[in-house]
């Protein structure tokens, strides 16, 4: 792809103001400009005396330019009164820039091609003297030499940037503040083609783009490049690109780029191909989901039949119900482990949000702990207060709250207490679960949310679990754009606060 690279953009060219100032002073003209002519505009790397907004913008439309005639004719343009020259007068009609007398000398690149002019402009008719024109010629030659050096540095920098991008294993593209593509490497071009669009053609979005679930199409304005150019792209967002049967998973991020003077230059977008990783994770998720289903189904049947047998044999033989109770408890423990395995597969799924009263949900979850609380001789109290509505995934929020309550019950000794409080704030709803159990040391708190980590105390007490409960809790709450906070002290208990935004 051939992309035009600007040497003298508005900010980069301010060092050429000194040529404009010298021209104005030596020729005693109110306005002077170093002008570069491009396809659709006139860029002013050096300017003094021009009215706003062109002075700040450092560019004008070609309809406001006489310098383009210097480029077209490849020779100086010297006129005492441009209003009397038909082709110039036509150009000046309707222009907001007042030009009467004009003296412009060609600026040339290293090949001798005329690319612009150094010009002086007056608002009244005047005859330009030979001395003034000689000074203008000398200044134009010096300005051309500096432009050529600047252009060469820019070409070298561009070549280095293109070489680095071409050898990178990351798809990268850079857009300026006008949302025009400046640089892109082959990987970025390949990714764009797979998605069904071109990097240099708005709206920079294609028809072959799907969400991280590889099912839901992504609307054009919500795709990576449009969001990045609006400054809305978060780090490490996943999209699947490509037609069915030839799809790739890409993780994208974006960063605003600023010049040395602090002005914004544009946006760089980077995307990593993570197809192999995504597929391996999907295979693992599918395996765990299948395994969980295959284990949970017979367990459900087993537990149901144990309950029926317990009812039938309760009066016939007191020993049999006790044995069945032990079998039932083991089956329940095994079921909990299966549910934890299922969580590892389910935690990356999309949320199905609905308005939910978290006070009622907490009360409902707490009611399922009746037998466990009785067996452990623990007091479980719930202060749900008034209704506290939030937009959540009912199943996942319930699972997160259940995990935290379960941990509190597990690690609280007989005679202890677990208190659950629901706080309805203006923008958030908090679920606070506190206990006076064994607690944790600071280093254990730091690891509590790590996958498969289990505390020494849980091993000593042979507490059931595989160490992913709090990991799942954090991922569920953060998926709702909420947060989890844990405080704990050895022997003094633990407090876990789940914060859910009312509107996720």
N, C-alpha and C positions, 0 to 999 in steps of 0.2 A: 504494500500500500504506500502510495506517495502522499505524504502529508506536508503541506507548506509550513515552514518554520520561520517565524518572524524574528528578525534580528533587532529591530528597533521598535518594540512595543512602547506604549505610553510611559511605563515606569522605567524600563531599561534604558531609555534614551535620554534621560534628563542631563547627562553629562554633555550633551550637544547644545545646551542652552547658551554656553559661552560663545558659540559661533553666532547665534542669533543676537546676543547682546552686542558683540563686536560689530556686526553688520548694522544694527540700528544706530550705534554710536558713530561709526565712521561714515555712514551714508546719511545720517541725520533723518532717519525715517521713523515714523511712529510704531511700525510693526515690522518684524523680521522673523523668518521661519527657516528651519531645516526640514524639508518636506521629502517624504518617500511615497511614491505612488504605487498602490497595490490595485488589485483587480476591481474592487468595489469601494475603495476608500482612500483617503489621503492621511497618512500617519505623520505625526509631527514630533520627532525625537528632540528637536530643539525649537523653542518658540518664545517670543516675548512681545507683549503689546496686543495680543489677540483677545477678543472679547469672550466672555463665558457664553455657553458651557464648553466651548472648544478649547479654551486655555487649559482647563482641568482635564478634559477628556483626551487631549493630545491627538485628536483626529477630527477630520471633517468628511462629509460626503464628497464625491468627485464633482458633484454639481456646484460646489463652492470653491473649486480649485482652478487656478490658472497654471499651476505648476505642471499639470498633466500635459500641457502643450509643449513645455520644455522637453519632457520625456518623449512625446510623439515626434517632435521636430528634431530632437537630438542636437539642439543648439540653444544659445541664450535667447531669452524673450525679454526685450527692452521696449517698453511703451510709456510715453509721457501721459497718455490718457486712454485707459482701456475701454472707456465708453465709446470711443470713436473707432474702435476696431470691431467690425461686425461679429466675427466668431467669438471674440471675448465678451462683447456686450451681451450677446445671447446668453452666455454662461453666467453673467453677473445678474441677470434679471431675476428678481425674487430672492437673491442671496442676502443672508443676514450679515455677511461680512462686507464692510465697506472697502472697496478697492477702486482706486482711480489710477494713480501712477504705479507701475509694476516693473521691477528689474529682477529677473531670475536667471541664475547661472547653473548649468548642468552639474549634477553630482553623479559620479561614475563608479562602477564596481571594478574589481580587479581585472575583468575582461574588457573594460572600456564601455560596457553597456550603461546607458543613462538610466538611472533608477529614481531620480528626483531632482530637486533643485535647492539651492540656497538663494533666498529671495528677500527683497526689501519692498515694502508696500507703503504707499502714501495715500492719504484721503483727499489730496488735491492734485491737480495737474502739475507736473514738473519735468524739466529736462535733466536727465541723468548725465553728469559730466564724465569725461574720459577718465579722470582720476578716480571717481567713485566706482566706475565699472572695472577699472584695473584692480582696485582694492577688493571688489566683490569677486573677481576671478581668482585672486590669490587666496582669499578666504575659502572659496569653493574647492580649490585644489587641496588645501589643508584638511578641510572637512571630509572630502572624498577619501583621502588617505586614512583618516581616523575611522571612517565608516568601513573601509575595507578591512582594517585590522579588527574592528569589532565584529564584522561579519565572519572573518576567519575563525576568531575565537568561538563564536556561536556555532559555526559549522563543526569545529573540533569537539565542542561540548555535546552537540547533537549526535555526532558520530560515536562518541564514547557512551552516551546514554543509550543509543540504539544497540550498540554492541553488548552492553550489560543486559539490556532487556532481552535481546535475542538469545543469550546464553542462560537466562534465568529459567528455572523449572516452574515458575509461577506466571500465570496469565496476568499481564499488567497493561493498563491504559491510562493516559493522562488527558484530561479535558480542561480547557481554559475557562475563564469566568463567563464567557459567552456560550458555554456548553459546546464548543467546537473541539473535535479530536485533534490533539497535537502529536502525541506519540502512542504507539501500541506495538506490542511484540507479536510474533506469529502465534503463540499460544492463545492470546486474547482474540485474535482474528479467527482462529479455529473454533474457539468456544462460541463466538458470536454467530458464525455460520451454522454451527450445530443447533443453536437456539432459534435460528431463523431470521437473523437481522444482520445489518452491517454496522460496524462501530462508528462510521462517519456519517450515518444517515439517521436523523431523528425518526421515530421516538426512542431509538436504541433499545427496542424490545421485540421479542419474537413470539411465535405461536407454540414453540416447543419448550416451554418452561413450566416446571411444576414445583410445588412446595416440597418440604423435606419429607413428606409422606409418600412422595413420588406418585401421587394420585390427583391432588387438587391443582388445577391450572392457576397460574399466577397472572393476574391482570397486568396489562402493559405498564401502567403507571406504578405498579407495586414491584416491578422487577428491579434487579440489582442496580443497573446504571441510572435509570431515572431517580431512584431513591437516593443513590449516592450524590447525584448532582443537586438534589434538594437538601442534602445534609441530613438525611433521615436514616441512612444505612447503619445498622449496628454491626459490631464486630462479629465475625464467624457465623454469618447467616448462610444457610444451606439451600441450594436450589438444585433440582435435577433438570438437565438440559439435553435436548436431542429428541428425535422422533422415537416412537416405540420400537424396542429391539436394539436401539443404539444410543442408550442414555448414559450420561455421566453425572456424577454428584460433584458439585462445586461449592466450596466454602469461601465466601467473599467478605472483604472488608474494604473500607475507604478512609482516606485521610485528606483533609484540606491542606493545600500547599501555599505557603506565603513567601513573598520576596524578602530580601534583606531589609527593606524599608518598612516591613510590616503589612504591606498591601497584599490582598489575596490574589494568588496567581491562578489557582485552579484546583482540581480534584484528581487525586490518583486513586485508582481502583485496582485491587489485587484479588486474584481468585486462585485457590489451590484445588487441584483435582484429588478428591478423597473417595473416589468410586470404590476402590478395593476395601477401604476401611468401612465405608457405609454398607457395602454388601456383606462383609464379614459380621458386622453388628446385626444386620438383618437376619443372617443365618442363625446367629446366636439367639436373637430374640425369638425367632420362629421355633428353634429347638426348645428353648425354655418354655414357651407357650404350649407347645405340643406335650412336653414332658409334664408340665403342670396339669394339663387337662387329663392326661392319661393316669396320673396319680390321684387327682382330686375326685374323678368320677367313681372309682371303686371305694375310695374313702367315704364318700357321701353315702353310698349304699351300705358300707360296713357300719357307719355310725347310726344310720336309720334302723338297721336290724338290731343293733345292740340296745337301742332305746326300747324297741318292741320286746326284746327278750327280758330286759330289766323289769318292764311292767308285768310280764307274764310270770316271772319267777320270784318277784319280790316277796311274796308270802310263802312260797314253797320252800325256799332254802335261803337263809340269810347270808351264807357264804358266797353263793353264786352271784347275787347282785354286787357284792364287794369286788369280786373278781372282774365282773363286767364293767364296773366303774373304773377299775385300773386300766382295762383294755380301752375303754372309751377315752380316758384321759390321754393315753398314748396316741390314740388315733387323732385326737384333737391337736396334740402337739405336732404330729406329722402334718396335719392339715395346715397349721400355721406356717410351717416351713415351706410347704407348697405354695401358699399365698405369697410368701416373701419372694420365692423364685419367680412367681408370676409378676410381681412388682418390677423386677429387674427388666422384664421384657416390655412392660406396659408404660414405664415412666417416661418414655420419649414420645408417646402418642399425643395427638392433638387434644386440647381441652374441649369439652362440650359444656360451655358455660350456661348457667341458668341462675336466676335470682333465687337465693337460698337464705333461709333464716338460720344463721349459724348457732343461735341460742337453742333452737329446737333440735338442730343436728347434733350438737354436743350432748344434750340430754338423751337423745336416742342412742348415741354411741355408748354413753356411760351405762345405759340400762343393760347392755350386753355383757357387762363385767360382773353381773350378780354372783354367779357361782364362783368365779375366780377370787372375788373379794371375800366371799364367805369362807372359802377354803384357806385363804391366807390370813383371815382375821384382820382385815384392813378396813379402815373407814374411808369410803369414797364419797365425797360431797361435791355437788355441782351448784354453782351460783351463776345461773344463766341470765338472770335479770329480765329486762325487756327484750323484745325482738331486735335482732341485729342482722339486717339483711346485707348480703354481698353477692356479687356476680362470681360464682365459682363452678367448677366441675364437681357435682355432688358426690360422685363415687370417689374421686381422687381426694377431695377435701376430707371426706369421711375417713378414708384410709390413713391420711396423714395424722388426723386427730386420734384415731384408734392406735396408731403406732406409738405416739407420745404417751397416751394413757397406759398402754400396755407396758411400756418401759418403766413408768412410775410405779405400777403395781408390782412388777417383777422385782424391782430393787428396793422395795419397802418391806421391812420386817414386820412380823406379826405385832399387832398393837399400834402400828404406824398409821399415817393418814395421807391421803392423796386429795388435794383440793383443785378443782377445775373452775376457772372464772372466765366469763365472756364479757369483754368490754366493747361497747359500741362507741367509737369515736367519729369525728366528722367525716373523715375520708377513709378510715380503716376500721376493721373489726379485729380485735385481738382475742386469741384463745390462750389462756395462761394455765399451764399444768404444773403444779408444785407438789413436792413430796418431802417427807423427812426421812428418806431412806439413806443408803450407804454413801451417796454422793461421789464426786470424782475430784482428782487432783487437777491442777492447771494443765499439765501436759496431756492428761486424758481428755480434758475438754477440747484441747486443740485438735485431737484426732477423732473426736466423737462422730464427725460427719463423714469420715473416710470410709469408702466401701470395704466391707468385710473385716473392718477393725473391731475387735472385741476387747473389753477391759479385762485386767487381771482378776478383778472381783467377780466378773461374770463367769470366768473359767473356774475360779475357786468354788463358787456356789453351783457350778454346773447349770447355769441358767440357759434355757433353750434359746436358740437363735443362730443366725449365720452372719450377723454383722452388717446388714444393709438397711435396717429399719430407718435410722436417722438420715442416711443418705437419700433414701426415697422421700422422706419427709421434706428435706431441704429442696430437692428437685421439684417436687409437687408445688410447694409454696412459691418458689422462685418462678416457676412456670406461670403462676398467677401474678407475677410482678410484686410479690410480697417478700417477707424476710422471716428468718428463724433466729432467735437469740437464746442462748443457753448459758445459765449461770449455775455453778455447783461448787460445793465444798465437801471434802471428805468428812463423813459422819454427820453432816448437817443437811443433806438432801440436795435436790436439784429443782431448778425452775426453768421451764421451757416456754417461750412465748412465740406463738405463731401469729404473724400479722398478715391479714388478707385485705387488699384494697377493696373498697366497696364496688368499684368499677374496674375490673382487671384490664 
